[in-house]
Amino acid sequence: MLFRSRTALLDETWLPYLRTAAGGQPVPMHAEADILNVISSEAQIAGWNTQGLPADPVSSENGAIVHCSKRWPLLIDPQLQGVAWLKEREKDNNIQVTRLGNKDLVQKLEHSIEHGFPVLIENMGEKIDAMLLPVVQRAVTMKSGKPYLTLGENEVEMHAKFRLYLHTKLSNPHYPPELQAELTLVNFTVTPSGLEDQLLALVVRKERPDLASRKTAIVHQSNQFLVKIKELEDDILKKLSSAEGDITEDIALIEGLEDAKRQSVDANERLAEGREITKSINLTAERFRTVAARGSVLFFLMSSLAKIHTYYIYSLNAFVVIFQHGIDLVQEAEKKATQAKKPKSMLARLKAASSKVIQMTRFNWNKDLLRQAFMADPSDFAALSTMLLQKKEAEAKDKLTDEEFADR
């Protein structure tokens, strides 16, 4: 829903406006404008994924917002995926993690503001201590050309590298308008489509580690080429700006430009080749989409059980562990089957993985997920399962024609 609303806002409102904004003429831009590519780069996103940011589009957009925001970000993150990425990302900058009720909160803030350390205040409620408002509002006062922040009764010199991150585990918090106006709210709550993409990447890493490693190598190589192209462009501009006299008679300059052009063409050709290989890898990975889609439905099915009783509450990390365990069981069964007869086809493997993940009778949910605390009522589970699958079918039918839906 979040991704679709952002896409609709871009495609239906913002881009049509830009096409007539310049006195009825379009603002110069690419045919397929993508805000994510403007405020971030493929290299940055790949680096964030390495640090633990989920590889789905919504998470990439959220990471770019956190990275570019001038206001302090407030992460709405019940599953703790964004916070885990943030801690890993700022680890080398000596991030200070604290909570509103901690006794050392003020001391940590003062020390971090002075020395430029990032601060993460996690597990916030819907209220914030009035003493922190000047920091949240970035109410800087200048003294002798230096910025100062008021923290309680003290005025603390603010380091240029100081960053404040706020986090709440509430899935639908209600903050007053004056607080929302001072912060950038970033919603890291996992969505069905986002979780499906994350599980797809996980399944591919488990089932086809060769594809996953090859794609990682191509992304790394592409990032290097992008950096090289940028360096060549900057070098060309520098040479042209510093050239004196008639540049057509400067043989060294012309030869340097020709060499830079050859390297740039070669890098672009390799980039195009890498994109084609990546497209092929993605097509192969899509064959595992069914398993990921079933896993996503199962997670939200189990999350819905919390509406029946609170002892059904558990984390996304716990679900991912169980999901991986299900894949491991399928792989172990395949190894035993391979010893006795010929290996299964890809289609048979996909069916086995889907069956292992979705069937309660073959997959011990009560032992692994509910920790033998209680047993979900079979009628409750069946009703929720039916409703969620019907919802999934309805969403799929909206995206497909009647003929395509019938042929699935």
VEXDOTOR-759912 format. One line per field, with one value per atom (N, C-alpha, C): x, y, z; residue in three letters. Coordinates in steps of 0.05 Angstrom, whole numbers, m for minus. Layout:
N
x (X|...)
y (Y|...)
z (Z|...)
residu (ALA|...)
This chain:
408
x (16|0|17|38|55|69|80|94|75|51|32|23|20|12|34|59|81|83|79|80|58|34|11|15|26|32|52|72|92|80|67|57|33|15|m11|m11|7|6|32|55|80|90|92|102|84|57|40|43|48|53|79|101|126|125|107|105|93|81|69|78|98|105|119|134|150|133|113|96|82|72|59|78|104|124|135|145|156|183|187|213|232|257|275|280|274|278|278|286|286|257|254|228|216|233|224|237|225|236|233|254|254|267|252|262|284|282|302|329|330|356|367|350|359|371|359|368|388|392|411|422|441|453|452|456|456|478|501|523|515|501|493|473|453|433|446|465|479|494|506|520|501|477|458|448|444|435|456|482|503|502|494|492|467|449|426|399|399|374|360|335|321|322|322|327|301|279|255|253|237|236|228|209|200|223|238|260|282|287|307|299|273|263|266|259|261|290|309|337|346|337|345|334|309|297|313|319|335|362|375|401|400|379|379|364|348|331|348|340|353|341|316|304|311|310|316|295|302|283|271|246|232|223|235|229|206|185|163|170|179|192|185|161|153|171|180|196|226|234|262|282|272|291|306|292|305|326|319|337|362|359|382|401|389|406|420|405|416|439|437|459|483|479|502|514|497|507|524|515|529|548|554|572|599|610|637|638|614|612|607|608|605|576|556|528|522|507|499|470|463|436|425|401|390|359|346|317|309|283|275|276|272|272|299|320|347|358|373|384|407|421|444|436|411|402|414|412|422|453|467|496|505|491|497|492|470|463|484|491|510|537|546|572|571|549|546|544|529|526|553|569|595|615|614|635|626|600|591|584|575|567|537|528|499|486|461|446|420|414|389|373|349|331|310|310|293|269|249|225|210|207|192|162|148|119|108|85|74|79|95|102|132|142|171|176|198|205|209|197|199|227|245|273|287|277|290|280|259|247|266|284|303|321|328|345|329|304|287|281|276|269|294|318|343|343|336|335|363|378|406|409|426|432|462|469|497|510|534|550|579|590|617|621|599|601|598|592|589|561|550|522|521|500|495|466|463|436|432|407|400|389|402|394|390|365|360|370|388|398|425|435|461|458|478|481|505|500|521|528|554|563|557|544|535|556|566|584|570|584|571|562|575|568|547|537|517|491|480|455|438|412|393|373|370|350|330|305|284|270|261|249|225|204|182|174|165|156|126|112|84|78|59|54|37|22|5|5|28|29|15|7|m6|10|26|42|29|32|20|32|16|25|51|55|79|104|101|124|129|107|109|122|117|128|158|168|197|213|199|213|205|220|213|205|179|169|174|188|195|183|165|150|165|178|192|174|149|131|131|135|137|110|110|85|85|62|61|80|79|96|126|131|159|170|153|162|166|149|151|178|186|212|235|233|254|256|233|234|244|238|247|278|290|319|330|316|326|324|302|299|320|326|346|373|380|406|408|385|386|386|369|366|386|393|412|434|451|472|490|492|509|497|471|458|461|457|458|486|507|535|542|532|538|525|500|487|501|510|525|551|565|589|584|562|555|548|533|526|551|569|594|611|612|626|613|586|572|577|578|583|611|630|657|658|643|642|628|607|593|612|627|646|668|677|698|688|663|651|649|641|639|666|687|714|724|718|726|713|687|673|684|690|702|730|745|772|771|751|748|741|722|714|738|753|776|797|802|822|812|787|776|776|770|768|796|816|843|860|848|863|867|889|895|900|892|897|878|886|869|872|850|851|854|847|851|880|898|926|941|926|938|936|958|958|955|968|966|938|924|896|878|882|865|869|894|899|887|889|877|847|834|805|797|813|807|809|830|834|811|803|780|754|751|727|727|749|751|744|756|750|721|709|681|663|669|653|655|679|683|668|669|655|624|614|585|577|594|588|587|605|606|581|573|549|525|522|499|499|523|525|517|525|518|488|475|446|431|441|428|431|455|459|441|440|423|393|384|357|352|371|369|368|385|385|359|348|322|299|300|280|281|305|309|299|306|297|267|253|224|210|224|213|207|221|217|196|183|165|141|132|109|115|140|147|148|159|160|133|115|87|73|76|63|74|100|112|102|98|88|59|43|15|16|34|35|43|62|70|47|32|10|m13|m15|m35|m28|m3|5|4|9|7|m22|m41|m70|m79|m65|m73|m70|m54|m51|m78|m96|m122|m139|m133|m148|m137|m110|m98|m69|m60|m33|m11|m16|6|14|0|8|26|35|53|81|94|122|135|161|175|179|185|191|216|236|261|255|236|229|217|200|187|208|227|248|264|270|285|269|243|226|224|222|220|245|268|293|294|284|284|268|245|228|242|258|273|295|308|328|317|292|280|275|267|262|289|310|336|346|342|351|335|309|293|302|310|319|345|363|388|384|365|359|346|328|315|335|355|375|392|397|413|398|371|355|347|342|333|343|334|344|333|347|339|312|298|273|277|256|257|254|259|256|227|208|180|173|183|177|190|214|227|210|200|184|158|146|121|127|150|157|163|176|182|157|138|113|97|96|81|93|120|133|127|127|123|94|75|47|31|39|23|31|11|16|22|10|13|42|55|83|103|93|111|102|116|107|106|85|83|81|66|62|89|107|132|151|153|173|164|139|130|118|100|86|100|123|139|124|105|90|74|70|55|26|13|m15|m19|m42|m48|m70|m64|m85|m109|m132|m156|m157|m161|m161|m181|m205|m225|m216|m203|m193|m172|m153|m131|m143|m162|m174|m188|m203|m218|m199|m178|m159|m145|m137|m124|m141|m167|m185|m188|m192|m196|m171|m147|m123|m118|m123|m119|m139|m164|m184|m176|m165|m155|m133|m114|m92|m103|m122|m134|m147|m162|m175|m155|m133|m112|m100|m95|m83|m103|m128|m148|m150|m146|m147|m124|m102|m78|m79|m96|m97|m124|m124|m150|m162|m188|m202|m188|m179|m167|m140|m124|m98|m101|m121|m126|m134|m151|m160|m137|m118|m96|m73|m74|m51|m45)
y (m24|0|25|26|49|54|32|35|44|33|40|69|79|107|126|118|135|136|112|111|126|125|140|170|178|207|217|200|208|208|186|183|199|203|215|245|254|282|297|287|302|303|280|280|295|292|308|338|346|374|384|367|375|377|362|362|388|404|429|452|448|468|493|489|512|527|541|557|539|516|497|478|482|464|446|422|404|413|407|411|390|397|376|354|329|306|281|259|233|224|207|197|181|165|150|162|183|197|180|178|162|178|186|203|189|163|147|150|151|154|182|201|229|233|223|228|207|186|165|152|134|120|90|75|46|37|51|44|48|70|75|53|47|27|0|m7|m33|m33|m11|m9|m12|1|m1|m30|m44|m72|m89|m83|m97|m93|m69|m62|m73|m86|m98|m86|m66|m55|m75|m82|m100|m90|m109|m103|m98|m91|m85|m55|m46|m18|1|m7|11|17|m4|m1|17|13|30|59|64|92|103|87|96|102|85|90|116|122|147|171|168|190|196|174|177|190|182|192|222|230|257|278|269|287|307|332|353|354|346|344|316|314|289|268|244|224|209|204|187|162|139|113|99|94|77|49|33|8|m15|m26|m48|m73|m79|m103|m99|m75|m68|m72|m73|m76|m50|m27|m2|5|m1|5|m13|m38|m56|m45|m36|m24|2|18|44|39|20|14|4|m12|m22|0|17|39|60|65|86|74|48|35|47|54|65|94|107|134|135|112|110|119|107|114|108|126|124|116|94|84|88|100|105|105|109|111|135|143|167|164|141|137|133|131|126|149|143|165|179|165|178|191|195|206|234|252|279|279|263|262|252|231|220|241|255|275|298|308|329|321|297|287|284|273|268|294|313|339|353|352|365|351|324|309|299|304|296|267|254|226|224|205|202|190|198|188|175|151|138|135|148|145|125|101|79|75|60|52|76|97|120|114|129|128|150|161|183|210|211|237|239|263|268|288|285|302|331|350|378|388|376|385|379|359|351|367|383|397|416|431|447|431|407|389|379|370|359|381|406|428|441|431|442|473|481|509|519|525|532|562|570|598|602|623|628|646|638|654|653|677|679|662|660|645|615|606|577|570|548|540|527|534|523|512|490|479|481|487|488|461|450|424|427|429|435|463|464|490|497|478|482|489|503|509|493|476|458|465|467|473|449|454|433|427|402|392|389|394|393|365|344|317|304|319|308|301|277|269|256|261|250|232|208|189|181|182|173|148|131|106|99|88|78|50|33|6|7|29|31|31|15|12|35|49|71|93|106|126|152|167|193|215|229|250|277|296|323|336|353|366|381|395|411|393|368|349|338|331|321|341|367|388|391|382|385|360|337|312|302|283|268|240|234|208|188|166|146|119|109|85|60|45|20|m4|0|m23|m41|m67|m85|m87|m87|m90|m118|m128|m154|m156|m136|m137|m134|m117|m114|m139|m152|m178|m199|m199|m218|m215|m190|m185|m194|m189|m197|m228|m241|m270|m282|m269|m278|m278|m256|m254|m276|m282|m302|m330|m336|m362|m366|m345|m347|m352|m339|m344|m372|m384|m411|m432|m427|m447|m444|m419|m415|m395|m403|m385|m375|m391|m383|m358|m357|m333|m309|m313|m291|m279|m296|m286|m273|m284|m271|m244|m241|m215|m195|m204|m186|m176|m195|m187|m167|m172|m153|m126|m125|m99|m84|m99|m87|m76|m92|m84|m60|m60|m37|m11|m14|9|21|3|12|27|16|29|57|59|84|105|97|115|123|104|110|129|125|144|172|174|201|214|198|209|218|203|210|236|238|263|287|284|306|313|292|297|312|305|319|348|353|381|397|384|398|405|386|392|414|414|435|462|463|489|501|483|493|497|490|492|522|528|556|557|579|583|566|559|544|514|503|475|455|464|446|441|459|455|442|437|424|394|382|353|336|343|328|327|350|352|335|336|321|291|282|254|245|262|256|253|271|270|245|237|213|188|188|165|163|186|187|178|186|178|147|135|106|91|101|88|90|114|118|100|98|80|51|43|15|10|29|26|25|41|41|15|4|m22|m44|m44|m64|m61|m35|m31|m42|m37|m48|m79|m91|m119|m130|m116|m124|m122|m101|m98|m121|m130|m153|m178|m182|m206|m205|m181|m178|m183|m174|m179|m209|m223|m252|m266|m257|m269|m264|m240|m233|m251|m256|m273|m301|m311|m338|m337|m316|m314|m313|m301|m299|m326|m348|m374|m383|m369|m375|m356|m339|m319|m332|m355|m369|m375|m385|m392|m367|m345|m320|m309|m311|m300|m316|m342|m358|m351|m347|m340|m313|m294|m267|m270|m286|m290|m303|m322|m336|m318|m299|m281|m264|m252|m235|m251|m276|m294|m298|m304|m308|m282|m259|m234|m228|m237|m233|m249|m271|m286|m270|m249|m232|m219|m216|m204|m223|m249|m268|m268|m269|m268|m259|m245|m233|m253|m279|m298|m307|m297|m304|m282|m263|m242|m252|m248|m256|m237|m239|m220|m231|m212|m220|m237|m231|m246|m276|m280|m308|m322|m307|m319|m326|m308|m313|m338|m341|m365|m390|m390|m413|m418|m396|m398|m411|m403|m415|m444|m450|m478|m495|m484|m499|m506|m486|m491|m512|m510|m530|m558|m561|m587|m599|m581|m589|m598|m582|m589|m616|m621|m646|m669|m666|m687|m692|m670|m673|m689|m684|m699|m729|m735|m763|m776|m760|m770|m774|m756|m758|m783|m791|m815|m840|m838|m862|m862|m839|m837|m811|m806|m782|m757|m734|m709|m699|m684|m672|m649|m644|m621|m595|m572|m546|m542|m550|m546|m563|m588|m605|m593|m581|m569|m545|m529|m506|m515|m535|m545|m556|m570|m581|m558|m537|m515|m501|m496|m483|m500|m526|m544|m545|m545|m547|m521|m499|m473|m469|m479|m472|m492|m518|m538|m541|m537|m539|m567|m587|m614|m624|m612|m620|m601|m579|m558|m550|m557|m556|m527|m513|m485|m482|m500|m497|m500|m516|m520|m497|m489|m469|m441|m434|m406|m400|m417|m411|m422|m435|m444|m462|m478|m497|m483|m456|m442|m450|m446|m453|m463|m474|m484|m467|m456|m440|m457|m445|m460|m465|m490|m496|m480|m475|m460|m431|m419|m391|m390|m409|m409|m412|m431|m436|m412|m398|m374|m352|m347|m326|m334|m359|m368|m363|m371|m368|m338|m321|m292|m280|m287|m275|m285|m310|m321|m309|m305|m292|m263|m249|m222|m222|m242|m244|m249|m267|m273|m249|m233|m209|m189|m185|m166|m175|m201|m211|m208|m211|m209|m180|m161|m132|m125|m139|m133|m148|m169|m186|m184|m190|m193|m220|m224|m248|m272|m270|m292|m299|m278|m283|m295|m286|m296|m326|m333|m361|m379|m368|m385|m388|m375|m376|m404)
z (0|0|0|17|19|m8|m20|m45|m67|m67|m88|m85|m60|m56|m65|m59|m68|m99|m111|m140|m153|m141|m152|m149|m127|m123|m144|m151|m170|m198|m206|m233|m240|m220|m226|m219|m202|m193|m201|m192|m195|m224|m237|m264|m284|m283|m300|m296|m271|m265|m278|m276|m288|m318|m331|m360|m371|m353|m362|m344|m327|m307|m319|m341|m352|m373|m363|m382|m402|m394|m412|m425|m421|m433|m411|m418|m398|m387|m362|m349|m360|m369|m380|m359|m367|m350|m366|m354|m367|m373|m393|m399|m376|m363|m339|m314|m305|m281|m256|m241|m216|m194|m174|m153|m138|m135|m120|m132|m159|m172|m171|m164|m161|m134|m113|m85|m75|m91|m83|m109|m105|m128|m123|m144|m142|m123|m123|m106|m76|m70|m43|m34|m50|m43|m39|m56|m53|m26|m19|7|30|28|50|52|30|31|45|40|53|83|91|120|133|118|130|122|104|95|77|81|63|34|15|m13|m29|m15|m30|m36|m56|m64|m41|m24|m3|17|24|42|30|4|m9|m9|m14|m13|16|36|64|71|62|67|54|30|17|32|42|57|83|97|122|116|93|86|78|64|53|70|89|104|121|119|135|163|166|192|204|231|243|236|228|221|245|244|264|250|258|244|258|242|251|243|262|255|275|273|291|289|264|260|265|271|278|255|230|208|203|204|199|221|246|268|266|259|256|234|212|190|200|215|224|243|261|280|265|245|229|213|201|184|200|224|240|260|258|277|278|255|254|264|266|276|306|319|348|356|344|350|379|392|420|421|433|434|462|464|491|488|511|512|529|526|540|570|581|610|623|606|617|633|654|671|657|639|625|599|594|568|563|583|579|575|591|589|561|551|525|503|506|486|486|509|511|498|506|496|465|455|427|411|422|408|405|426|426|407|407|392|365|358|331|328|350|349|342|326|322|347|352|375|365|375|369|395|396|419|409|420|411|429|418|433|445|430|439|440|457|457|439|446|431|443|464|477|479|480|482|504|518|540|530|544|535|535|551|552|525|510|485|461|465|442|428|442|426|408|417|400|377|382|361|341|350|332|319|327|316|321|345|353|359|338|340|345|364|368|362|349|341|361|370|388|378|372|362|337|321|296|300|324|329|337|327|334|362|376|403|405|419|425|455|463|491|500|521|531|561|570|598|605|625|633|620|603|591|561|552|523|513|493|484|455|450|423|405|382|365|343|343|322|296|274|248|240|252|244|263|282|300|285|290|279|301|300|319|304|313|302|324|318|336|325|344|335|353|340|355|344|362|354|349|355|350|320|312|283|272|289|280|301|306|327|319|339|335|349|334|345|339|358|353|328|315|290|293|316|320|320|330|330|302|288|261|242|247|230|233|256|261|253|248|242|215|205|180|189|186|194|171|177|157|166|150|157|147|165|158|163|169|173|149|152|130|116|89|73|60|52|39|15|m3|m26|m19|1|10|22|39|51|30|10|m12|m26|m31|m44|m26|0|18|19|21|22|m4|m27|m53|m53|m44|m42|m24|m2|17|4|m10|m23|m45|m60|m81|m69|m47|m34|m24|m15|m4|m27|m47|m69|m91|m97|m119|m110|m92|m83|m105|m127|m150|m163|m166|m177|m159|m133|m114|m113|m113|m112|m139|m161|m187|m189|m180|m180|m163|m139|m121|m135|m148|m162|m184|m199|m221|m210|m188|m176|m167|m155|m146|m169|m191|m215|m227|m229|m240|m224|m197|m180|m186|m190|m197|m224|m243|m270|m268|m252|m248|m236|m216|m204|m224|m240|m260|m281|m290|m310|m299|m273|m261|m259|m252|m250|m277|m298|m325|m334|m328|m335|m321|m295|m280|m291|m299|m309|m336|m353|m379|m374|m356|m350|m339|m322|m310|m331|m349|m371|m389|m396|m414|m400|m374|m361|m356|m354|m348|m374|m397|m422|m429|m441|m449|m479|m491|m520|m536|m560|m579|m572|m562|m553|m576|m601|m624|m631|m620|m625|m601|m580|m556|m560|m570|m577|m552|m530|m505|m495|m497|m487|m504|m531|m549|m545|m541|m536|m510|m489|m463|m465|m481|m484|m499|m519|m535|m517|m500|m482|m462|m452|m433|m446|m472|m486|m490|m497|m501|m476|m453|m428|m420|m426|m419|m436|m462|m479|m470|m463|m454|m428|m409|m384|m389|m407|m413|m426|m443|m456|m435|m416|m395|m376|m372|m356|m369|m395|m410|m410|m412|m411|m384|m363|m335|m331|m342|m339|m352|m376|m389|m373|m361|m345|m320|m308|m284|m291|m314|m322|m325|m337|m340|m313|m294|m267|m253|m256|m243|m254|m281|m292|m281|m277|m265|m236|m221|m193|m190|m210|m209|m207|m215|m214|m185|m166|m137|m125|m141|m130|m115|m124|m111|m82|m77|m50|m32|m43|m28|m23|m42|m39|m17|m17|4|31|32|58|68|50|58|69|55|65|92|96|122|145|139|161|170|151|158|170|162|174|204|210|237|253|240|254|262|245|251|274|281|304|330|330|354|361|341|347|364|363|379|408|410|437|434|455|454|455|462|463|435|415|387|375|391|381|379|357|353|332|329|312|283|265|238|237|254|254|260|279|286|262|248|224|203|198|178|185|211|219|213|218|213|182|167|138|127|136|127|136|159|169|150|141|122|96|86|62|67|90|97|97|108|109|81|63|35|22|27|16|27|52|64|52|48|36|7|m7|m35|m36|m17|m17|m13|5|10|m15|m28|m52|m75|m76|m97|m95|m70|m66|m75|m73|m80|m109|m121|m149|m161|m186|m199|m186|m189|m175|m186|m169|m177|m196|m212|m230|m214|m227|m214|m205|m222|m215|m190|m189|m166|m140|m143|m120|m110|m128|m120|m106|m117|m104|m76|m73|m47|m27|m36|m18|m10|m29|m22|m2|m8|10|38|39|66|82|68|82|91|75|80|96|96|109|138|155|184|192|178|186|181|162|156|167|178|188|216|237|264|275|268|276|307|320|348|363|353|367|360|335|327|331|323|325|352|361|386|410|407|428|448|438|454|477|474|495|495|472|469|440|435|408|396|372|359|352|357|350|320|311|283|266|278|263|260|280|278|256|256|237|209|206|179|169|187|178|169|185|177|151|149|125|100|102|80|72|92|87|74|84|72|44|39|12|m7|2|m15|m21|m1|m6|m26|m24|m43|m71|m73|m99|m111|m94|m104|m114|m99|m108|m134|m137|m161|m185|m180|m201|m211|m192|m200|m219|m217|m233|m260|m263|m286|m300|m325|m339|m330|m337|m329|m341|m367|m380|m368|m362|m349|m321|m306|m280|m281|m301|m303|m312|m327|m338|m318|m295|m277|m268)
residu (MET|MET|MET|LEU|LEU|LEU|PHE|PHE|PHE|ARG|ARG|ARG|SER|SER|SER|ARG|ARG|ARG|THR|THR|THR|ALA|ALA|ALA|LEU|LEU|LEU|LEU|LEU|LEU|ASP|ASP|ASP|GLU|GLU|GLU|THR|THR|THR|TRP|TRP|TRP|LEU|LEU|LEU|PRO|PRO|PRO|TYR|TYR|TYR|LEU|LEU|LEU|ARG|ARG|ARG|THR|THR|THR|ALA|ALA|ALA|ALA|ALA|ALA|GLY|GLY|GLY|GLY|GLY|GLY|GLN|GLN|GLN|PRO|PRO|PRO|VAL|VAL|VAL|PRO|PRO|PRO|MET|MET|MET|HIS|HIS|HIS|ALA|ALA|ALA|GLU|GLU|GLU|ALA|ALA|ALA|ASP|ASP|ASP|ILE|ILE|ILE|LEU|LEU|LEU|ASN|ASN|ASN|VAL|VAL|VAL|ILE|ILE|ILE|SER|SER|SER|SER|SER|SER|GLU|GLU|GLU|ALA|ALA|ALA|GLN|GLN|GLN|ILE|ILE|ILE|ALA|ALA|ALA|GLY|GLY|GLY|TRP|TRP|TRP|ASN|ASN|ASN|THR|THR|THR|GLN|GLN|GLN|GLY|GLY|GLY|LEU|LEU|LEU|PRO|PRO|PRO|ALA|ALA|ALA|ASP|ASP|ASP|PRO|PRO|PRO|VAL|VAL|VAL|SER|SER|SER|SER|SER|SER|GLU|GLU|GLU|ASN|ASN|ASN|GLY|GLY|GLY|ALA|ALA|ALA|ILE|ILE|ILE|VAL|VAL|VAL|HIS|HIS|HIS|CYS|CYS|CYS|SER|SER|SER|LYS|LYS|LYS|ARG|ARG|ARG|TRP|TRP|TRP|PRO|PRO|PRO|LEU|LEU|LEU|LEU|LEU|LEU|ILE|ILE|ILE|ASP|ASP|ASP|PRO|PRO|PRO|GLN|GLN|GLN|LEU|LEU|LEU|GLN|GLN|GLN|GLY|GLY|GLY|VAL|VAL|VAL|ALA|ALA|ALA|TRP|TRP|TRP|LEU|LEU|LEU|LYS|LYS|LYS|GLU|GLU|GLU|ARG|ARG|ARG|GLU|GLU|GLU|LYS|LYS|LYS|ASP|ASP|ASP|ASN|ASN|ASN|ASN|ASN|ASN|ILE|ILE|ILE|GLN|GLN|GLN|VAL|VAL|VAL|THR|THR|THR|ARG|ARG|ARG|LEU|LEU|LEU|GLY|GLY|GLY|ASN|ASN|ASN|LYS|LYS|LYS|ASP|ASP|ASP|LEU|LEU|LEU|VAL|VAL|VAL|GLN|GLN|GLN|LYS|LYS|LYS|LEU|LEU|LEU|GLU|GLU|GLU|HIS|HIS|HIS|SER|SER|SER|ILE|ILE|ILE|GLU|GLU|GLU|HIS|HIS|HIS|GLY|GLY|GLY|PHE|PHE|PHE|PRO|PRO|PRO|VAL|VAL|VAL|LEU|LEU|LEU|ILE|ILE|ILE|GLU|GLU|GLU|ASN|ASN|ASN|MET|MET|MET|GLY|GLY|GLY|GLU|GLU|GLU|LYS|LYS|LYS|ILE|ILE|ILE|ASP|ASP|ASP|ALA|ALA|ALA|MET|MET|MET|LEU|LEU|LEU|LEU|LEU|LEU|PRO|PRO|PRO|VAL|VAL|VAL|VAL|VAL|VAL|GLN|GLN|GLN|ARG|ARG|ARG|ALA|ALA|ALA|VAL|VAL|VAL|THR|THR|THR|MET|MET|MET|LYS|LYS|LYS|SER|SER|SER|GLY|GLY|GLY|LYS|LYS|LYS|PRO|PRO|PRO|TYR|TYR|TYR|LEU|LEU|LEU|THR|THR|THR|LEU|LEU|LEU|GLY|GLY|GLY|GLU|GLU|GLU|ASN|ASN|ASN|GLU|GLU|GLU|VAL|VAL|VAL|GLU|GLU|GLU|MET|MET|MET|HIS|HIS|HIS|ALA|ALA|ALA|LYS|LYS|LYS|PHE|PHE|PHE|ARG|ARG|ARG|LEU|LEU|LEU|TYR|TYR|TYR|LEU|LEU|LEU|HIS|HIS|HIS|THR|THR|THR|LYS|LYS|LYS|LEU|LEU|LEU|SER|SER|SER|ASN|ASN|ASN|PRO|PRO|PRO|HIS|HIS|HIS|TYR|TYR|TYR|PRO|PRO|PRO|PRO|PRO|PRO|GLU|GLU|GLU|LEU|LEU|LEU|GLN|GLN|GLN|ALA|ALA|ALA|GLU|GLU|GLU|LEU|LEU|LEU|THR|THR|THR|LEU|LEU|LEU|VAL|VAL|VAL|ASN|ASN|ASN|PHE|PHE|PHE|THR|THR|THR|VAL|VAL|VAL|THR|THR|THR|PRO|PRO|PRO|SER|SER|SER|GLY|GLY|GLY|LEU|LEU|LEU|GLU|GLU|GLU|ASP|ASP|ASP|GLN|GLN|GLN|LEU|LEU|LEU|LEU|LEU|LEU|ALA|ALA|ALA|LEU|LEU|LEU|VAL|VAL|VAL|VAL|VAL|VAL|ARG|ARG|ARG|LYS|LYS|LYS|GLU|GLU|GLU|ARG|ARG|ARG|PRO|PRO|PRO|ASP|ASP|ASP|LEU|LEU|LEU|ALA|ALA|ALA|SER|SER|SER|ARG|ARG|ARG|LYS|LYS|LYS|THR|THR|THR|ALA|ALA|ALA|ILE|ILE|ILE|VAL|VAL|VAL|HIS|HIS|HIS|GLN|GLN|GLN|SER|SER|SER|ASN|ASN|ASN|GLN|GLN|GLN|PHE|PHE|PHE|LEU|LEU|LEU|VAL|VAL|VAL|LYS|LYS|LYS|ILE|ILE|ILE|LYS|LYS|LYS|GLU|GLU|GLU|LEU|LEU|LEU|GLU|GLU|GLU|ASP|ASP|ASP|ASP|ASP|ASP|ILE|ILE|ILE|LEU|LEU|LEU|LYS|LYS|LYS|LYS|LYS|LYS|LEU|LEU|LEU|SER|SER|SER|SER|SER|SER|ALA|ALA|ALA|GLU|GLU|GLU|GLY|GLY|GLY|ASP|ASP|ASP|ILE|ILE|ILE|THR|THR|THR|GLU|GLU|GLU|ASP|ASP|ASP|ILE|ILE|ILE|ALA|ALA|ALA|LEU|LEU|LEU|ILE|ILE|ILE|GLU|GLU|GLU|GLY|GLY|GLY|LEU|LEU|LEU|GLU|GLU|GLU|ASP|ASP|ASP|ALA|ALA|ALA|LYS|LYS|LYS|ARG|ARG|ARG|GLN|GLN|GLN|SER|SER|SER|VAL|VAL|VAL|ASP|ASP|ASP|ALA|ALA|ALA|ASN|ASN|ASN|GLU|GLU|GLU|ARG|ARG|ARG|LEU|LEU|LEU|ALA|ALA|ALA|GLU|GLU|GLU|GLY|GLY|GLY|ARG|ARG|ARG|GLU|GLU|GLU|ILE|ILE|ILE|THR|THR|THR|LYS|LYS|LYS|SER|SER|SER|ILE|ILE|ILE|ASN|ASN|ASN|LEU|LEU|LEU|THR|THR|THR|ALA|ALA|ALA|GLU|GLU|GLU|ARG|ARG|ARG|PHE|PHE|PHE|ARG|ARG|ARG|THR|THR|THR|VAL|VAL|VAL|ALA|ALA|ALA|ALA|ALA|ALA|ARG|ARG|ARG|GLY|GLY|GLY|SER|SER|SER|VAL|VAL|VAL|LEU|LEU|LEU|PHE|PHE|PHE|PHE|PHE|PHE|LEU|LEU|LEU|MET|MET|MET|SER|SER|SER|SER|SER|SER|LEU|LEU|LEU|ALA|ALA|ALA|LYS|LYS|LYS|ILE|ILE|ILE|HIS|HIS|HIS|THR|THR|THR|TYR|TYR|TYR|TYR|TYR|TYR|ILE|ILE|ILE|TYR|TYR|TYR|SER|SER|SER|LEU|LEU|LEU|ASN|ASN|ASN|ALA|ALA|ALA|PHE|PHE|PHE|VAL|VAL|VAL|VAL|VAL|VAL|ILE|ILE|ILE|PHE|PHE|PHE|GLN|GLN|GLN|HIS|HIS|HIS|GLY|GLY|GLY|ILE|ILE|ILE|ASP|ASP|ASP|LEU|LEU|LEU|VAL|VAL|VAL|GLN|GLN|GLN|GLU|GLU|GLU|ALA|ALA|ALA|GLU|GLU|GLU|LYS|LYS|LYS|LYS|LYS|LYS|ALA|ALA|ALA|THR|THR|THR|GLN|GLN|GLN|ALA|ALA|ALA|LYS|LYS|LYS|LYS|LYS|LYS|PRO|PRO|PRO|LYS|LYS|LYS|SER|SER|SER|MET|MET|MET|LEU|LEU|LEU|ALA|ALA|ALA|ARG|ARG|ARG|LEU|LEU|LEU|LYS|LYS|LYS|ALA|ALA|ALA|ALA|ALA|ALA|SER|SER|SER|SER|SER|SER|LYS|LYS|LYS|VAL|VAL|VAL|ILE|ILE|ILE|GLN|GLN|GLN|MET|MET|MET|THR|THR|THR|ARG|ARG|ARG|PHE|PHE|PHE|ASN|ASN|ASN|TRP|TRP|TRP|ASN|ASN|ASN|LYS|LYS|LYS|ASP|ASP|ASP|LEU|LEU|LEU|LEU|LEU|LEU|ARG|ARG|ARG|GLN|GLN|GLN|ALA|ALA|ALA|PHE|PHE|PHE|MET|MET|MET|ALA|ALA|ALA|ASP|ASP|ASP|PRO|PRO|PRO|SER|SER|SER|ASP|ASP|ASP|PHE|PHE|PHE|ALA|ALA|ALA|ALA|ALA|ALA|LEU|LEU|LEU|SER|SER|SER|THR|THR|THR|MET|MET|MET|LEU|LEU|LEU|LEU|LEU|LEU|GLN|GLN|GLN|LYS|LYS|LYS|LYS|LYS|LYS|GLU|GLU|GLU|ALA|ALA|ALA|GLU|GLU|GLU|ALA|ALA|ALA|LYS|LYS|LYS|ASP|ASP|ASP|LYS|LYS|LYS|LEU|LEU|LEU|THR|THR|THR|ASP|ASP|ASP|GLU|GLU|GLU|GLU|GLU|GLU|PHE|PHE|PHE|ALA|ALA|ALA|ASP|ASP|ASP|ARG|ARG|ARG)
